[in-house]
Amino acid sequence: MEFHAILTTLVMPPLAPLLALLLALIFWFFPASSLFAKLSLPLAMLSVAALWICATPAFSAWLGGQLGKPVEDPQAVPQAVVILGGGRYRDEKSGNERLSATTLERVTRAAEMAPEPLPILVSGGRVYERERASEAELMAALLQKLFRRSVTWRENCSRTTAENAVNSAAVLHDSGIESVVLVTHWWHMPRAAKVFARAGIQVQPLPVGSAEELLPRAQTGLLRWLPSAAAMLRTQVYWRELLARVWYYWRPLPPVREC
């Protein structure tokens, strides 16, 4: 998983524009008459411009708008609720782990809005070797302790959205379930819903948030075009989703993963 994370980071801002800027600096030291030296200034300007644009709220909002919405099957009658994990925080010294803000939002959304009679499946394993509890175990504990919602199934082995889908589908199909309410963030929902459909599960989306929340009130007017760390973070999230869609389109579904 570390290798996949490195590859993803290499093609996303801010690292991709920074690497291009470093390349421009290297070209600068070539002989002045060479093509590389002549390309150094245009490449540097392009890199700085790309870095600036990617960090603006205007661009991150536009990019998020390209994600679209999942196709919902109006005939689907949900038989269960599936909550997808979205990461955890881990203290390297103590080893203590807790759900990330992203996962907390998903669990809270499901506890508040998902139909109570439906059984719940939580999906998420250990992405990295040093992690102790699976995300599914952490989500189940929170749902039961804080929200008084029982969890029927814990899918503890998946590390990616595709593994979420095939592992959850295997558990659900064993119980005769073909249709679910799927809970994840709005920007993740189109990809997640599509891969669950490929795994044979009909989806009724229950997203956290919406595309309408892309541009906060504090980032209007001129501020739309001024770089910010928050906008860069959103650009990374949305760009990663678009890249993952292309990757999933060309890749077959993985086999069911055993822990």
N, C-alpha and C positions, 0 to 999 in steps of 0.2 A: 504493500500500500504506500510505503514511503516513496518508491520509485514513481508511481502514478502521480503522487502529490508533487514531486519535483518536475515532472513533465508538464503538468498543468500550470505550475507557477512560471515556467519558462516562457509560455506563450500568452501570459496575462500581464496587464499592467499591475504594479509599476515596473516589474523586472524587465519585461520585453523592451519598453522604450529606454530603460537605463542601459541595457546591454547594447542597444543600437547607438546610444550616446557614447559608450565606451569604445565601440568600434569606430565611430567618427573620430575620436581622439587618437586612436591608433593610426588611422588613415592620415591624420594631420602630419605625422612624422615621416611619411613617404616623401620622395623627391617632389618638389613643387610642380614639375612638369608631368607627373604621372596622373593617371586617371583616378587612382585612389585618393590622392591629395585633393584633387578637384572635387571629389564627392564628399569630402569630410565636412565642409560647411553646410551644404544642403542636407546631409544626413543628420547633422547635429540639430539644425533648425527643425527638421521634421520630427526628430525624437522629442525635443522639448515641447513642440506643439501637440504631439500625441499625448504626452504625459499631462500637459495642462488640460486638454479637452477631456481626457478620461477621468480627471478628478473634479469636473464641474457637475453640479446638480442637474444642469440642463441635459448633459449627455447621459448621465446615469438614468435619468427619468425616461429619456428616449429609448435607451437600450432595454430598460425594464418593460417598456411598452411593446417591444418586439416579441416578448415571450408568449403573448396570447393567453387563451383560456382553454382548459381541457374540454373535449367533446363529451357531453353527458348523455347517457342512455336513459331516455324518459321512461322506458319500460322496466328499468331495473328496480327491484324491490329489495332494499338492503336487509341482510340477515345478520350482519355483524358490523362492528366498528374496528378499523385498523388505524393505529397511530404509529407514524414513522419517527424513529429517533433522529435527532439533529445534532448530536455531539454532547460532550460532557467536559467539565473542567476538572483538572487533576493537579493536586499539589505533589510535586516531584519528591519533596522531602518527606512528608508524612504519608503520602500515598492516598490521602483522602480524595474522594471523587463525589461530584454532584452534577446534576443535569445542567447543561448550558442554557442560556437565555432562550435560544431557539427551540430547544426541546421543551422547556417549561411552557412556552407559549402554545405549543402543540397540545401538550397534555391538558393545559387549562382550557383551551378551546374545545377539546373533546369532552371534558368533564362538564362544561357549561352547556354545550349545544348538541352533543350527540344524543340520540334517543336512548333513554335509560334502560328500556327492556332488552336492548340488543347486547349480546356478549361482546367483550372487548379483546382484541389481540394487540399486543405491543410488539414492535419489531425493531431490533437493533442489537448488534453483538459487540464484540471487542474489536475495534479497528486496529489498534496497535498492541504489541505484545505485553507492554508493561501495565496495561489497563487491567483492573481487577474484575469488577462486576460488569456484566453486559448492560448496555443502555436499556434493554427491555426490563431487566431486573430493577434498575433504578426508577424507570417510569412506573412499573407496577407498584413498587413500594410507595411512591408519591400518590398515585391514584387511590390506593387503599387507605393510606394513613391520613391524607389531607382532604381528599374529596369523597371518601367513603364509597368509592366505586370498585367493585370486584373486577379482577382481570381473569379471564378464562384461559387465554393462551399467552405464553411468553416465547417469542421467536428470538432465541439468544445467539444465533450464529452469523447473521448477515452483517456485511461490512459496507455494502453499496446499495443503491436504490434497486438495481437489477436483482441483487441477492435478497433484498427485502421482499421483492415481488414473488420470486420463485419459491423461497422458503415459506412465506406466508400462504401462498397458493397451495402448497403441499399440505400444510396444516389444515387450512379451511376446507379443501376438497375432501379430506378424510372425514370431516364432520358434515359433509353434504352442503357446504355453503358455496354459493356461486356469485353472490353480490354483496358489496360492502359499502359502508360510509368510510371514505378515506380522508384522514386528517394529516395535513402537512401545510407548509407555507404556500401562498399563492404563486410565488415564483417557481416553486418546485413542483407544483401540482400538475401542470401539463405533461412533464416528463414522467412523473410517478404514475399518473393515471394511465398513460399510454403503455408503460411497461407492465403494469398490473393487468391491463387488457390482454397483452400478449401472453401473459401467464395464465389466462383463462378466468380472470376475475372481473366481473362488472363493477364499475365504480360510480358512486354518487359523491362528488367532491364536497368536502367541508374544509375550505381553505382558511388559513390564518392570514388576515389582512387582505388587501386588494391592491391592484395597480394604482388606484386613486390616491393612495397614501404616499406616492413616490416623491412628491415635492412638498416638504414641510413649509409652513408659513414663513419661517425664518430664512428661506432660501428662494425668495422671489425677486423680481426685478434684476438689478445688477448682480446680486448675490448668486443668481443662477449660473453666471459665467465665471465666478471666482472659485478656484480649486479649494476643496476641503477634504479632510480625511474621511468623513462620513460618506461623501459622494464617491470617493475612490473605492471604499469598501463595498458600496452597493454595485458599482461597476464590476468589481471582481466577481461578486455573487452572480450577477446576471450573465456576464460573459462566460463564466464557468458552466452555467446552465445551457447556454447555446452550444458550447463545445461538447458538452455531454450528450446533447440530443443528436448531434452528428455522429458521435462515437457509438451511441446505442443503435442508431439507424443501420450501421454497417456491421454490428456485432450480433451474433446469436445470443439468446438468453443463456446465462451460465447454468450449470447443474445445481441441484439443491446442495447447499454447503452444510457439511457436518462440522460441529465444533471439535 
